[in-house]
């Protein structure tokens, strides 16, 4: 019976590692999106134009610069919230991995 339990622990450990990798990839992707948004807002701040184009699906839409900046800031804020949520999940998974690692070390001894 202890063999199965150890195998279960190893399986859980591997599963948590995969989840952690997925979360890290998602978090990095969101951070890159946030950087792109910051650059877009910077460009909109530099322009003297009253309108700019936004790509939406297969079309480009002409919108007021201020409206575009507002949309981008809201998107950036939402991304920030998602990143924080992923960081909390990442922390929980890291704690679980440490716990499982300790249990596995005890079993291997």
C-alpha positions, 0 to 999 in steps of 0.5 A: 500500500505505501507504494501506491501512496508514494506514486499518488504523491508523485502524480500530484506533484507532477500535476501541480508542476504542470499547473504551475508552468501553465500559470507562469506562461499565462502570467508572462503573456498577460505582462507582455500584453500590458507592455504593448498597451503601455506603448500604445497609450504612449503613442496616443499621448504623443499624437496631435490627431483627434482620432486614431484607428483600432483593429477589431477583428477583420476591420479597422475602426476610427475612434477618438483618441481619448476613447481609445486611451480609456479603453486601453487603460481599462484593459490594462487594469483588467490584465493587472487583476488577472495577473494578481489572481494568477500570482495568488494561484502560483503562490498556492501551488508553490506551497503545495509543491513544497508540502508534497516535496517534503512528504516525498523526501520523507518517504524516500528516506 
